[in-house]
Amino acid sequence: MRRTAPAVGALALAVTLGLTGCFGNPLEQLTENLVEGGVENLIEDQTGVNIDVDGGGGASLPDSWPSDVPTPDGSVLFSAGVDGNFTASFEISGPEVVDQLRGDLEDSGYALTQEADYGGLLNYLYENDTYTVTAVYIAGEGENADTLQYSIVLKEQQ
């Protein structure tokens, strides 16, 4: 049984919950308490799959990030890639970045299959023949910036 998609999903959920303020910010915890190699080794040991994690200042998308999937404008806070599946958190300037990303996805042949508006949290799910793409916008409160949690999952692994 492949555990790749659940591993990416669990990682994306943990990051999303942390960024909403429900729990401690996992990005700060990761960068303050663990080196990226340690995180990668821990996840690889638990899941048996190869993972690439990048977080903290100067984070970037994995080299294997699919170039045919539109990528939002913003600063990468955290990213991970597991066997062709990806998740990343971006600090963005506002909801207009999400609107642009949605247009880019639709222009690239992705169909919107689900959407939900929870006030300060907007969730969009897009699909094409190859990928399921999830974009979760989290409105910043107070001094917190707006963030976008973005996940790309290969359909063949779902």
N, CA, C and O atoms as a GROMACS GRO file, in nm:
protein
  632
    1MET      N    1   0.084  -0.119   0.000
    1MET     CA    2   0.000   0.000   0.000
    1MET      C    3   0.088   0.124   0.000
    1MET      O    4   0.183   0.132   0.078
    2ARG      N    5   0.058   0.221  -0.086
    2ARG     CA    6   0.135   0.345  -0.093
    2ARG      C    7   0.087   0.439   0.016
    2ARG      O    8  -0.033   0.458   0.035
    3ARG      N    9   0.183   0.497   0.089
    3ARG     CA   10   0.148   0.591   0.195
    3ARG      C   11   0.189   0.732   0.159
    3ARG      O   12   0.194   0.819   0.246
    4THR      N   13   0.218   0.757   0.034
    4THR     CA   14   0.269   0.887  -0.009
    4THR      C   15   0.164   0.996   0.004
    4THR      O   16   0.187   1.097   0.070
    5ALA      N   17   0.048   0.978  -0.059
    5ALA     CA   18  -0.056   1.080  -0.055
    5ALA      C   19  -0.100   1.110   0.088
    5ALA      O   20  -0.114   1.227   0.123
    6PRO      N   21  -0.125   1.008   0.174
    6PRO     CA   22  -0.160   1.039   0.312
    6PRO      C   23  -0.049   1.116   0.386
    6PRO      O   24  -0.078   1.201   0.470
    7ALA      N   25   0.076   1.086   0.355
    7ALA     CA   26   0.186   1.158   0.422
    7ALA      C   27   0.184   1.305   0.384
    7ALA      O   28   0.201   1.391   0.471
    8VAL      N   29   0.164   1.335   0.256
    8VAL     CA   30   0.157   1.475   0.212
    8VAL      C   31   0.034   1.540   0.271
    8VAL      O   32   0.039   1.654   0.316
    9GLY      N   33  -0.078   1.469   0.271
    9GLY     CA   34  -0.201   1.523   0.327
    9GLY      C   35  -0.189   1.555   0.474
    9GLY      O   36  -0.233   1.661   0.519
   10ALA      N   37  -0.128   1.465   0.551
   10ALA     CA   38  -0.109   1.489   0.694
   10ALA      C   39  -0.017   1.607   0.718
   10ALA      O   40  -0.041   1.688   0.807
   11LEU      N   41   0.089   1.617   0.639
   11LEU     CA   42   0.182   1.729   0.652
   11LEU      C   43   0.112   1.860   0.618
   11LEU      O   44   0.130   1.959   0.688
   12ALA      N   45   0.033   1.861   0.511
   12ALA     CA   46  -0.039   1.983   0.471
   12ALA      C   47  -0.140   2.023   0.578
   12ALA      O   48  -0.152   2.142   0.608
   13LEU      N   49  -0.212   1.927   0.635
   13LEU     CA   50  -0.309   1.957   0.739
   13LEU      C   51  -0.242   2.014   0.862
   13LEU      O   52  -0.290   2.111   0.920
   14ALA      N   53  -0.131   1.956   0.903
   14ALA     CA   54  -0.059   2.006   1.021
   14ALA      C   55  -0.012   2.149   1.000
   14ALA      O   56  -0.024   2.232   1.090
   15VAL      N   57   0.041   2.178   0.883
   15VAL     CA   58   0.087   2.314   0.854
   15VAL      C   59  -0.031   2.410   0.850
   15VAL      O   60  -0.023   2.520   0.905
   16THR      N   61  -0.140   2.370   0.785
   16THR     CA   62  -0.258   2.456   0.775
   16THR      C   63  -0.314   2.487   0.912
   16THR      O   64  -0.343   2.603   0.943
   17LEU      N   65  -0.332   2.386   0.997
   17LEU     CA   66  -0.384   2.410   1.132
   17LEU      C   67  -0.292   2.499   1.212
   17LEU      O   68  -0.339   2.586   1.286
   18GLY      N   69  -0.165   2.479   1.199
   18GLY     CA   70  -0.070   2.563   1.272
   18GLY      C   71  -0.077   2.707   1.229
   18GLY      O   72  -0.068   2.797   1.312
   19LEU      N   73  -0.093   2.731   1.100
   19LEU     CA   74  -0.098   2.868   1.050
   19LEU      C   75  -0.229   2.937   1.081
   19LEU      O   76  -0.235   3.060   1.078
   20THR      N   77  -0.336   2.862   1.110
   20THR     CA   78  -0.463   2.924   1.145
   20THR      C   79  -0.465   2.969   1.290
   20THR      O   80  -0.558   3.038   1.332
   21GLY      N   81  -0.365   2.932   1.368
   21GLY     CA   82  -0.361   2.971   1.508
   21GLY      C   83  -0.423   2.868   1.600
   21GLY      O   84  -0.430   2.891   1.721
   22CYS      N   85  -0.470   2.755   1.546
   22CYS     CA   86  -0.530   2.652   1.629
   22CYS      C   87  -0.427   2.585   1.719
   22CYS      O   88  -0.460   2.540   1.828
   23PHE      N   89  -0.306   2.579   1.673
   23PHE     CA   90  -0.197   2.517   1.746
   23PHE      C   91  -0.075   2.605   1.730
   23PHE      O   92  -0.080   2.706   1.660
   24GLY      N   93   0.035   2.568   1.794
   24GLY     CA   94   0.159   2.642   1.775
   24GLY      C   95   0.201   2.638   1.630
   24GLY      O   96   0.176   2.539   1.560
   25ASN      N   97   0.263   2.744   1.583
   25ASN     CA   98   0.305   2.753   1.443
   25ASN      C   99   0.413   2.649   1.415
   25ASN      O  100   0.524   2.660   1.468
   26PRO      N  101   0.384   2.547   1.332
   26PRO     CA  102   0.483   2.442   1.307
   26PRO      C  103   0.605   2.494   1.234
   26PRO      O  104   0.713   2.436   1.245
   27LEU      N  105   0.590   2.602   1.159
   27LEU     CA  106   0.705   2.657   1.088
   27LEU      C  107   0.809   2.708   1.187
   27LEU      O  108   0.928   2.683   1.171
   28GLU      N  109   0.763   2.780   1.289
   28GLU     CA  110   0.856   2.830   1.390
   28GLU      C  111   0.918   2.714   1.467
   28GLU      O  112   1.038   2.714   1.495
   29GLN      N  113   0.834   2.615   1.502
   29GLN     CA  114   0.885   2.500   1.576
   29GLN      C  115   0.989   2.423   1.495
   29GLN      O  116   1.091   2.382   1.549
   30LEU      N  117   0.962   2.404   1.366
   30LEU     CA  118   1.056   2.331   1.282
   30LEU      C  119   1.189   2.404   1.271
   30LEU      O  120   1.295   2.344   1.286
   31THR      N  121   1.182   2.535   1.245
   31THR     CA  122   1.306   2.609   1.223
   31THR      C  123   1.380   2.634   1.352
   31THR      O  124   1.503   2.647   1.350
   32GLU      N  125   1.309   2.642   1.465
   32GLU     CA  126   1.376   2.668   1.592
   32GLU      C  127   1.432   2.542   1.655
   32GLU      O  128   1.538   2.546   1.717
   33ASN      N  129   1.363   2.430   1.640
   33ASN     CA  130   1.398   2.310   1.716
   33ASN      C  131   1.462   2.197   1.637
   33ASN      O  132   1.525   2.109   1.695
   34LEU      N  133   1.446   2.198   1.505
   34LEU     CA  134   1.497   2.087   1.425
   34LEU      C  135   1.563   2.139   1.299
   34LEU      O  136   1.520   2.239   1.243
   35VAL      N  137   1.666   2.072   1.257
   35VAL     CA  138   1.723   2.103   1.126
   35VAL      C  139   1.643   2.026   1.022
   35VAL      O  140   1.584   1.923   1.052
   36GLU      N  141   1.642   2.080   0.901
   36GLU     CA  142   1.560   2.018   0.797
   36GLU      C  143   1.596   1.872   0.773
   36GLU      O  144   1.507   1.790   0.751
   37GLY      N  145   1.722   1.840   0.777
   37GLY     CA  146   1.763   1.701   0.757
   37GLY      C  147   1.702   1.608   0.859
   37GLY      O  148   1.665   1.496   0.827
   38GLY      N  149   1.692   1.655   0.984
   38GLY     CA  150   1.630   1.576   1.089
   38GLY      C  151   1.483   1.551   1.063
   38GLY      O  152   1.432   1.441   1.086
   39VAL      N  153   1.414   1.653   1.015
   39VAL     CA  154   1.273   1.640   0.982
   39VAL      C  155   1.256   1.540   0.868
   39VAL      O  156   1.171   1.452   0.874
   40GLU      N  157   1.338   1.556   0.765
   40GLU     CA  158   1.330   1.463   0.652
   40GLU      C  159   1.352   1.320   0.698
   40GLU      O  160   1.277   1.230   0.661
   41ASN      N  161   1.455   1.298   0.779
   41ASN     CA  162   1.485   1.163   0.826
   41ASN      C  163   1.371   1.106   0.909
   41ASN      O  164   1.337   0.989   0.896
   42LEU      N  165   1.313   1.188   0.994
   42LEU     CA  166   1.202   1.142   1.078
   42LEU      C  167   1.084   1.099   0.992
   42LEU      O  168   1.029   0.991   1.013
   43ILE      N  169   1.046   1.182   0.896
   43ILE     CA  170   0.932   1.148   0.810
   43ILE      C  171   0.964   1.027   0.724
   43ILE      O  172   0.879   0.940   0.706
   44GLU      N  173   1.085   1.020   0.669
   44GLU     CA  174   1.124   0.906   0.587
   44GLU      C  175   1.122   0.777   0.668
   44GLU      O  176   1.077   0.674   0.619
   45ASP      N  177   1.170   0.783   0.793
   45ASP     CA  178   1.169   0.664   0.878
   45ASP      C  179   1.027   0.617   0.908
   45ASP      O  180   1.000   0.497   0.912
   46GLN      N  181   0.935   0.711   0.929
   46GLN     CA  182   0.798   0.677   0.964
   46GLN      C  183   0.715   0.632   0.845
   46GLN      O  184   0.626   0.548   0.860
   47THR      N  185   0.743   0.688   0.726
   47THR     CA  186   0.659   0.658   0.610
   47THR      C  187   0.723   0.564   0.510
   47THR      O  188   0.654   0.502   0.429
   48GLY      N  189   0.856   0.553   0.513
   48GLY     CA  190   0.925   0.469   0.417
   48GLY      C  191   0.937   0.530   0.279
   48GLY      O  192   0.971   0.459   0.184
   49VAL      N  193   0.909   0.660   0.266
   49VAL     CA  194   0.921   0.727   0.136
   49VAL      C  195   1.021   0.841   0.146
   49VAL      O  196   1.044   0.896   0.254
   50ASN      N  197   1.081   0.875   0.032
   50ASN     CA  198   1.178   0.984   0.026
   50ASN      C  199   1.105   1.118   0.028
   50ASN      O  200   1.008   1.136  -0.045
   51ILE      N  201   1.151   1.211   0.111
   51ILE     CA  202   1.086   1.341   0.124
   51ILE      C  203   1.191   1.451   0.121
   51ILE      O  204   1.303   1.434   0.169
   52ASP      N  205   1.153   1.565   0.064
   52ASP     CA  206   1.238   1.684   0.061
   52ASP      C  207   1.164   1.794   0.134
   52ASP      O  208   1.056   1.835   0.092
   53VAL      N  209   1.220   1.844   0.245
   53VAL     CA  210   1.158   1.947   0.326
   53VAL      C  211   1.245   2.070   0.324
   53VAL      O  212   1.367   2.061   0.338
   54ASP      N  213   1.182   2.187   0.308
   54ASP     CA  214   1.253   2.314   0.312
   54ASP      C  215   1.167   2.414   0.387
   54ASP      O  216   1.053   2.439   0.347
   55GLY      N  217   1.219   2.470   0.495
   55GLY     CA  218   1.142   2.565   0.573
   55GLY      C  219   1.230   2.674   0.628
   55GLY      O  220   1.352   2.666   0.621
   56GLY      N  221   1.165   2.776   0.683
   56GLY     CA  222   1.238   2.886   0.744
   56GLY      C  223   1.276   2.992   0.644
   56GLY      O  224   1.232   2.989   0.529
   57GLY      N  225   1.359   3.085   0.688
   57GLY     CA  226   1.402   3.194   0.601
   57GLY      C  227   1.472   3.143   0.478
   57GLY      O  228   1.559   3.056   0.488
   58GLY      N  229   1.437   3.196   0.364
   58GLY     CA  230   1.500   3.154   0.240
   58GLY      C  231   1.451   3.021   0.188
   58GLY      O  232   1.518   2.960   0.104
   59ALA      N  233   1.336   2.973   0.235
   59ALA     CA  234   1.282   2.846   0.185
   59ALA      C  235   1.251   2.859   0.037
   59ALA      O  236   1.225   2.969  -0.013
   60SER      N  237   1.254   2.748  -0.032
   60SER     CA  238   1.224   2.746  -0.175
   60SER      C  239   1.144   2.620  -0.206
   60SER      O  240   1.133   2.529  -0.124
   61LEU      N  241   1.089   2.617  -0.326
   61LEU     CA  242   1.016   2.498  -0.370
   61LEU      C  243   1.115   2.388  -0.406
   61LEU      O  244   1.226   2.418  -0.450
   62PRO      N  245   1.076   2.262  -0.388
   62PRO     CA  246   1.165   2.152  -0.427
   62PRO      C  247   1.199   2.160  -0.576
   62PRO      O  248   1.118   2.208  -0.656
   63ASP      N  249   1.317   2.115  -0.612
   63ASP     CA  250   1.359   2.115  -0.753
   63ASP      C  251   1.262   2.036  -0.840
   63ASP      O  252   1.247   2.066  -0.959
   64SER      N  253   1.197   1.937  -0.782
   64SER     CA  254   1.106   1.852  -0.859
   64SER      C  255   0.963   1.906  -0.863
   64SER      O  256   0.873   1.840  -0.916
   65TRP      N  257   0.940   2.028  -0.810
   65TRP     CA  258   0.807   2.090  -0.814
   65TRP      C  259   0.761   2.093  -0.960
   65TRP      O  260   0.836   2.137  -1.047
   66PRO      N  261   0.638   2.047  -0.990
   66PRO     CA  262   0.595   2.038  -1.130
   66PRO      C  263   0.580   2.176  -1.196
   66PRO      O  264   0.506   2.261  -1.147
   67SER      N  265   0.650   2.194  -1.305
   67SER     CA  266   0.649   2.323  -1.375
   67SER      C  267   0.519   2.347  -1.451
   67SER      O  268   0.488   2.460  -1.487
   68ASP      N  269   0.442   2.240  -1.474
   68ASP     CA  270   0.316   2.255  -1.547
   68ASP      C  271   0.197   2.289  -1.457
   68ASP      O  272   0.085   2.299  -1.506
   69VAL      N  273   0.221   2.307  -1.327
   69VAL     CA  274   0.116   2.347  -1.234
   69VAL      C  275   0.141   2.493  -1.196
   69VAL      O  276   0.250   2.526  -1.150
   70PRO      N  277   0.041   2.581  -1.214
   70PRO     CA  278   0.061   2.721  -1.176
   70PRO      C  279   0.102   2.734  -1.030
   70PRO      O  280   0.053   2.662  -0.944
   71THR      N  281   0.193   2.827  -1.004
   71THR     CA  282   0.245   2.850  -0.870
   71THR      C  283   0.208   2.991  -0.826
   71THR      O  284   0.223   3.085  -0.904
   72PRO      N  285   0.161   3.007  -0.703
   72PRO     CA  286   0.120   3.140  -0.657
   72PRO      C  287   0.238   3.234  -0.636
   72PRO      O  288   0.351   3.190  -0.613
   73ASP      N  289   0.210   3.364  -0.645
   73ASP     CA  290   0.310   3.465  -0.610
   73ASP      C  291   0.314   3.478  -0.459
   73ASP      O  292   0.210   3.486  -0.394
   74GLY      N  293   0.434   3.481  -0.404
   74GLY     CA  294   0.451   3.498  -0.261
   74GLY      C  295   0.582   3.440  -0.216
   74GLY      O  296   0.656   3.380  -0.294
   75SER      N  297   0.612   3.460  -0.089
   75SER     CA  298   0.735   3.407  -0.030
   75SER      C  299   0.710   3.268   0.025
   75SER      O  300   0.614   3.246   0.099
   76VAL      N  301   0.795   3.174  -0.012
   76VAL     CA  302   0.781   3.037   0.037
   76VAL      C  303   0.825   3.032   0.183
   76VAL      O  304   0.937   3.069   0.217
   77LEU      N  305   0.734   2.986   0.269
   77LEU     CA  306   0.764   2.970   0.411
   77LEU      C  307   0.808   2.828   0.443
   77LEU      O  308   0.892   2.806   0.531
   78PHE      N  309   0.753   2.733   0.370
   78PHE     CA  310   0.776   2.591   0.396
   78PHE      C  311   0.739   2.515   0.270
   78PHE      O  312   0.643   2.551   0.202
   79SER      N  313   0.813   2.411   0.238
   79SER     CA  314   0.775   2.325   0.126
   79SER      C  315   0.822   2.184   0.153
   79SER      O  316   0.919   2.161   0.226
   80ALA      N  317   0.753   2.089   0.092
   80ALA     CA  318   0.790   1.949   0.103
   80ALA      C  319   0.745   1.877  -0.023
   80ALA      O  320   0.642   1.910  -0.081
   81GLY      N  321   0.824   1.779  -0.063
   81GLY     CA  322   0.789   1.696  -0.177
   81GLY      C  323   0.811   1.550  -0.144
   81GLY      O  324   0.916   1.513  -0.090
   82VAL      N  325   0.712   1.467  -0.175
   82VAL     CA  326   0.719   1.324  -0.148
   82VAL      C  327   0.671   1.250  -0.272
   82VAL      O  328   0.553   1.255  -0.305
   83ASP      N  329   0.762   1.180  -0.339
   83ASP     CA  330   0.726   1.094  -0.453
   83ASP      C  331   0.628   1.159  -0.551
   83ASP      O  332   0.526   1.098  -0.586
   84GLY      N  333   0.657   1.279  -0.594
   84GLY     CA  334   0.572   1.346  -0.693
   84GLY      C  335   0.453   1.420  -0.637
   84GLY      O  336   0.373   1.475  -0.712
   85ASN      N  337   0.439   1.423  -0.505
   85ASN     CA  338   0.334   1.498  -0.437
   85ASN      C  339   0.401   1.611  -0.360
   85ASN      O  340   0.512   1.596  -0.310
   86PHE      N  341   0.333   1.726  -0.351
   86PHE     CA  342   0.397   1.845  -0.296
   86PHE      C  343   0.302   1.924  -0.208
   86PHE      O  344   0.181   1.920  -0.225
   87THR      N  345   0.361   1.995  -0.113
   87THR     CA  346   0.287   2.092  -0.033
   87THR      C  347   0.379   2.208  -0.005
   87THR      O  348   0.500   2.191   0.012
   88ALA      N  349   0.321   2.327   0.001
   88ALA     CA  350   0.401   2.446   0.030
   88ALA      C  351   0.312   2.550   0.097
   88ALA      O  352   0.192   2.557   0.071
   89SER      N  353   0.372   2.628   0.184
   89SER     CA  354   0.305   2.742   0.246
   89SER      C  355   0.371   2.868   0.195
   89SER      O  356   0.493   2.879   0.191
   90PHE      N  357   0.288   2.964   0.156
   90PHE     CA  358   0.335   3.091   0.102
   90PHE      C  359   0.282   3.205   0.187
   90PHE      O  360   0.167   3.202   0.230
   91GLU      N  361   0.366   3.305   0.212
   91GLU     CA  362   0.317   3.431   0.265
   91GLU      C  363   0.278   3.514   0.144
   91GLU      O  364   0.360   3.534   0.054
   92ILE      N  365   0.153   3.561   0.141
   92ILE     CA  366   0.104   3.634   0.024
   92ILE      C  367   0.054   3.772   0.064
   92ILE      O  368   0.031   3.799   0.182
   93SER      N  369   0.037   3.859  -0.036
   93SER     CA  370   0.000   3.998  -0.009
   93SER      C  371  -0.149   4.017   0.013
   93SER      O  372  -0.190   4.123   0.060
   94GLY      N  373  -0.232   3.919  -0.018
   94GLY     CA  374  -0.375   3.932   0.003
   94GLY      C  375  -0.455   3.837  -0.084
   94GLY      O  376  -0.398   3.758  -0.159
   95PRO      N  377  -0.588   3.845  -0.074
   95PRO     CA  378  -0.674   3.751  -0.147
   95PRO      C  379  -0.665   3.764  -0.299
   95PRO      O  380  -0.702   3.671  -0.371
   96GLU      N  381  -0.616   3.879  -0.349
   96GLU     CA  382  -0.603   3.894  -0.494
   96GLU      C  383  -0.501   3.795  -0.550
   96GLU      O  384  -0.510   3.758  -0.667
   97VAL      N  385  -0.405   3.751  -0.470
   97VAL     CA  386  -0.309   3.649  -0.514
   97VAL      C  387  -0.382   3.517  -0.538
   97VAL      O  388  -0.352   3.445  -0.634
   98VAL      N  389  -0.478   3.487  -0.452
   98VAL     CA  390  -0.557   3.364  -0.467
   98VAL      C  391  -0.644   3.374  -0.592
   98VAL      O  392  -0.657   3.278  -0.668
   99ASP      N  393  -0.704   3.491  -0.614
   99ASP     CA  394  -0.786   3.511  -0.735
   99ASP      C  395  -0.702   3.490  -0.861
   99ASP      O  396  -0.749   3.427  -0.956
  100GLN      N  397  -0.580   3.542  -0.862
  100GLN     CA  398  -0.490   3.524  -0.977
  100GLN      C  399  -0.455   3.376  -0.996
  100GLN      O  400  -0.456   3.326  -1.108
  101LEU      N  401  -0.424   3.308  -0.885
  101LEU     CA  402  -0.391   3.166  -0.892
  101LEU      C  403  -0.509   3.085  -0.946
  101LEU      O  404  -0.491   2.996  -1.028
  102ARG      N  405  -0.629   3.116  -0.900
  102ARG     CA  406  -0.748   3.045  -0.947
  102ARG      C  407  -0.764   3.063  -1.099
  102ARG      O  408  -0.793   2.968  -1.170
  103GLY      N  409  -0.745   3.186  -1.146
  103GLY     CA  410  -0.752   3.211  -1.290
  103GLY      C  411  -0.645   3.135  -1.366
  103GLY      O  412  -0.671   3.080  -1.473
  104ASP      N  413  -0.524   3.133  -1.310
  104ASP     CA  414  -0.413   3.060  -1.374
  104ASP      C  415  -0.443   2.911  -1.382
  104ASP      O  416  -0.416   2.847  -1.483
  105LEU      N  417  -0.499   2.855  -1.274
  105LEU     CA  418  -0.533   2.713  -1.274
  105LEU      C  419  -0.639   2.683  -1.380
  105LEU      O  420  -0.626   2.588  -1.457
  106GLU      N  421  -0.743   2.766  -1.385
  106GLU     CA  422  -0.849   2.744  -1.484
  106GLU      C  423  -0.797   2.762  -1.626
  106GLU      O  424  -0.834   2.686  -1.716
  107ASP      N  425  -0.710   2.861  -1.647
  107ASP     CA  426  -0.650   2.881  -1.780
  107ASP      C  427  -0.561   2.763  -1.821
  107ASP      O  428  -0.540   2.740  -1.940
  108SER      N  429  -0.509   2.690  -1.722
  108SER     CA  430  -0.422   2.575  -1.749
  108SER      C  431  -0.500   2.444  -1.759
  108SER      O  432  -0.440   2.337  -1.767
  109GLY      N  433  -0.633   2.452  -1.759
  109GLY     CA  434  -0.714   2.332  -1.778
  109GLY      C  435  -0.762   2.265  -1.652
  109GLY      O  436  -0.818   2.156  -1.659
  110TYR      N  437  -0.741   2.324  -1.536
  110TYR     CA  438  -0.789   2.267  -1.411
  110TYR      C  439  -0.935   2.308  -1.390
  110TYR      O  440  -0.973   2.421  -1.418
  111ALA      N  441  -1.015   2.214  -1.341
  111ALA     CA  442  -1.156   2.240  -1.313
  111ALA      C  443  -1.176   2.252  -1.162
  111ALA      O  444  -1.126   2.170  -1.085
  112LEU      N  445  -1.250   2.354  -1.121
  112LEU     CA  446  -1.286   2.370  -0.981
  112LEU      C  447  -1.389   2.264  -0.946
  112LEU      O  448  -1.496   2.258  -1.007
  113THR      N  449  -1.358   2.179  -0.847
  113THR     CA  450  -1.451   2.072  -0.809
  113THR      C  451  -1.512   2.094  -0.671
  113THR      O  452  -1.617   2.037  -0.641
  114GLN      N  453  -1.447   2.175  -0.587
  114GLN     CA  454  -1.502   2.206  -0.455
  114GLN      C  455  -1.451   2.341  -0.411
  114GLN      O  456  -1.339   2.380  -0.443
  115GLU      N  457  -1.534   2.412  -0.336
  115GLU     CA  458  -1.489   2.534  -0.272
  115GLU      C  459  -1.568   2.556  -0.145
  115GLU      O  460  -1.684   2.514  -0.135
  116ALA      N  461  -1.505   2.620  -0.048
  116ALA     CA  462  -1.570   2.649   0.080
  116ALA      C  463  -1.517   2.781   0.133
  116ALA      O  464  -1.399   2.812   0.119
  117ASP      N  465  -1.606   2.858   0.193
  117ASP     CA  466  -1.571   2.987   0.252
  117ASP      C  467  -1.605   2.982   0.400
  117ASP      O  468  -1.722   2.974   0.438
  118TYR      N  469  -1.501   2.986   0.483
  118TYR     CA  470  -1.517   2.983   0.627
  118TYR      C  471  -1.481   3.118   0.688
  118TYR      O  472  -1.427   3.125   0.798
  119GLY      N  473  -1.510   3.225   0.617
  119GLY     CA  474  -1.474   3.358   0.665
  119GLY      C  475  -1.329   3.387   0.634
  119GLY      O  476  -1.296   3.418   0.520
  120GLY      N  477  -1.243   3.378   0.732
  120GLY     CA  478  -1.101   3.405   0.714
  120GLY      C  479  -1.024   3.291   0.652
  120GLY      O  480  -0.902   3.299   0.637
  121LEU      N  481  -1.094   3.183   0.616
  121LEU     CA  482  -1.029   3.067   0.555
  121LEU      C  483  -1.109   3.026   0.432
  121LEU      O  484  -1.227   2.992   0.442
  122LEU      N  485  -1.044   3.029   0.317
  122LEU     CA  486  -1.108   2.990   0.191
  122LEU      C  487  -1.038   2.866   0.138
  122LEU      O  488  -0.915   2.858   0.139
  123ASN      N  489  -1.116   2.768   0.092
  123ASN     CA  490  -1.060   2.642   0.046
  123ASN      C  491  -1.108   2.613  -0.096
  123ASN      O  492  -1.228   2.618  -0.124
  124TYR      N  493  -1.014   2.582  -0.186
  124TYR     CA  494  -1.046   2.553  -0.326
  124TYR      C  495  -0.978   2.423  -0.367
  124TYR      O  496  -0.861   2.401  -0.335
  125LEU      N  497  -1.051   2.338  -0.438
  125LEU     CA  498  -0.996   2.212  -0.487
  125LEU      C  499  -1.014   2.209  -0.639
  125LEU      O  500  -1.125   2.222  -0.690
  126TYR      N  501  -0.903   2.192  -0.710
  126TYR     CA  502  -0.902   2.187  -0.856
  126TYR      C  503  -0.848   2.052  -0.900
  126TYR      O  504  -0.768   1.990  -0.830
  127GLU      N  505  -0.893   2.008  -1.018
  127GLU     CA  506  -0.844   1.881  -1.072
  127GLU      C  507  -0.824   1.891  -1.223
  127GLU      O  508  -0.892   1.965  -1.293
  128ASN      N  509  -0.728   1.812  -1.270
  128ASN     CA  510  -0.717   1.782  -1.412
  128ASN      C  511  -0.692   1.632  -1.421
  128ASN      O  512  -0.713   1.561  -1.322
  129ASP      N  513  -0.650   1.581  -1.535
  129ASP     CA  514  -0.631   1.437  -1.549
  129ASP      C  515  -0.515   1.384  -1.466
  129ASP      O  516  -0.510   1.265  -1.435
  130THR      N  517  -0.421   1.470  -1.430
  130THR     CA  518  -0.299   1.427  -1.362
  130THR      C  519  -0.298   1.458  -1.213
  130THR      O  520  -0.256   1.374  -1.133
  131TYR      N  521  -0.344   1.577  -1.174
  131TYR     CA  522  -0.328   1.624  -1.036
  131TYR      C  523  -0.460   1.668  -0.973
  131TYR      O  524  -0.555   1.707  -1.041
  132THR      N  525  -0.462   1.659  -0.841
  132THR     CA  526  -0.560   1.728  -0.758
  132THR      C  527  -0.482   1.838  -0.686
  132THR      O  528  -0.381   1.810  -0.621
  133VAL      N  529  -0.528   1.961  -0.699
  133VAL     CA  530  -0.459   2.077  -0.641
  133VAL      C  531  -0.551   2.142  -0.539
  133VAL      O  532  -0.667   2.172  -0.569
  134THR      N  533  -0.500   2.163  -0.419
  134THR     CA  534  -0.576   2.229  -0.313
  134THR      C  535  -0.508   2.359  -0.276
  134THR      O  536  -0.387   2.363  -0.253
  135ALA      N  537  -0.587   2.466  -0.269
  135ALA     CA  538  -0.538   2.596  -0.226
  135ALA      C  539  -0.622   2.641  -0.108
  135ALA      O  540  -0.744   2.652  -0.119
  136VAL      N  541  -0.557   2.667   0.005
  136VAL     CA  542  -0.626   2.712   0.125
  136VAL      C  543  -0.570   2.849   0.162
  136VAL      O  544  -0.453   2.861   0.197
  137TYR      N  545  -0.656   2.951   0.154
  137TYR     CA  546  -0.618   3.088   0.190
  137TYR      C  547  -0.655   3.113   0.335
  137TYR      O  548  -0.766   3.083   0.378
  138ILE      N  549  -0.560   3.167   0.411
  138ILE     CA  550  -0.581   3.198   0.552
  138ILE      C  551  -0.553   3.347   0.570
  138ILE      O  552  -0.439   3.391   0.558
  139ALA      N  553  -0.659   3.423   0.600
  139ALA     CA  554  -0.644   3.568   0.619
  139ALA      C  555  -0.564   3.594   0.746
  139ALA      O  556  -0.593   3.537   0.851
  140GLY      N  557  -0.465   3.681   0.736
  140GLY     CA  558  -0.386   3.716   0.852
  140GLY      C  559  -0.466   3.802   0.949
  140GLY      O  560  -0.552   3.881   0.909
  141GLU      N  561  -0.438   3.784   1.075
  141GLU     CA  562  -0.503   3.863   1.179
  141GLU      C  563  -0.396   3.937   1.257
  141GLU      O  564  -0.290   3.881   1.288
  142GLY      N  565  -0.422   4.062   1.289
  142GLY     CA  566  -0.324   4.140   1.364
  142GLY      C  567  -0.196   4.155   1.285
  142GLY      O  568  -0.197   4.204   1.172
  143GLU      N  569  -0.086   4.113   1.345
  143GLU     CA  570   0.044   4.124   1.279
  143GLU      C  571   0.076   4.006   1.188
  143GLU      O  572   0.178   4.006   1.120
  144ASN      N  573  -0.011   3.906   1.186
  144ASN     CA  574   0.013   3.788   1.103
  144ASN      C  575  -0.021   3.817   0.957
  144ASN      O  576  -0.124   3.877   0.928
  145ALA      N  577   0.065   3.774   0.868
  145ALA     CA  578   0.045   3.793   0.724
  145ALA      C  579  -0.057   3.693   0.670
  145ALA      O  580  -0.082   3.589   0.732
  146ASP      N  581  -0.114   3.725   0.556
  146ASP     CA  582  -0.199   3.629   0.485
  146ASP      C  583  -0.111   3.514   0.436
  146ASP      O  584   0.003   3.536   0.395
  147THR      N  585  -0.165   3.393   0.441
  147THR     CA  586  -0.089   3.277   0.395
  147THR      C  587  -0.174   3.193   0.300
  147THR      O  588  -0.297   3.200   0.301
  148LEU      N  589  -0.106   3.115   0.221
  148LEU     CA  590  -0.170   3.022   0.129
  148LEU      C  591  -0.102   2.887   0.145
  148LEU      O  592   0.019   2.875   0.127
  149GLN      N  593  -0.181   2.786   0.179
  149GLN     CA  594  -0.133   2.648   0.185
  149GLN      C  595  -0.170   2.584   0.052
  149GLN      O  596  -0.287   2.584   0.015
  150TYR      N  597  -0.072   2.530  -0.019
  150TYR     CA  598  -0.092   2.481  -0.155
  150TYR      C  599  -0.042   2.338  -0.163
  150TYR      O  600   0.072   2.310  -0.128
  151SER      N  601  -0.127   2.247  -0.209
  151SER     CA  602  -0.090   2.106  -0.219
  151SER      C  603  -0.119   2.052  -0.358
  151SER      O  604  -0.220   2.086  -0.419
  152ILE      N  605  -0.030   1.970  -0.407
  152ILE     CA  606  -0.042   1.906  -0.538
  152ILE      C  607  -0.026   1.756  -0.516
  152ILE      O  608   0.077   1.710  -0.467
  153VAL      N  609  -0.129   1.680  -0.554
  153VAL     CA  610  -0.127   1.535  -0.533
  153VAL      C  611  -0.153   1.465  -0.666
  153VAL      O  612  -0.249   1.496  -0.736
  154LEU      N  613  -0.066   1.370  -0.699
  154LEU     CA  614  -0.084   1.289  -0.820
  154LEU      C  615  -0.211   1.206  -0.808
  154LEU      O  616  -0.233   1.140  -0.707
  155LYS      N  617  -0.295   1.209  -0.909
  155LYS     CA  618  -0.420   1.133  -0.906
  155LYS      C  619  -0.396   0.983  -0.902
  155LYS      O  620  -0.474   0.910  -0.839
  156GLU      N  621  -0.291   0.935  -0.967
  156GLU     CA  622  -0.265   0.790  -0.970
  156GLU      C  623  -0.236   0.734  -0.831
  156GLU      O  624  -0.241   0.613  -0.812
  157GLN      N  625  -0.204   0.820  -0.735
  157GLN     CA  626  -0.172   0.774  -0.600
  157GLN      C  627  -0.288   0.792  -0.503
  157GLN      O  628  -0.277   0.757  -0.385
  158GLN      N  629  -0.399   0.846  -0.550
  158GLN     CA  630  -0.514   0.869  -0.461
  158GLN      C  631  -0.597   0.745  -0.448
  158GLN      O  632  -0.698   0.746  -0.378
   0.00000   0.00000   0.00000
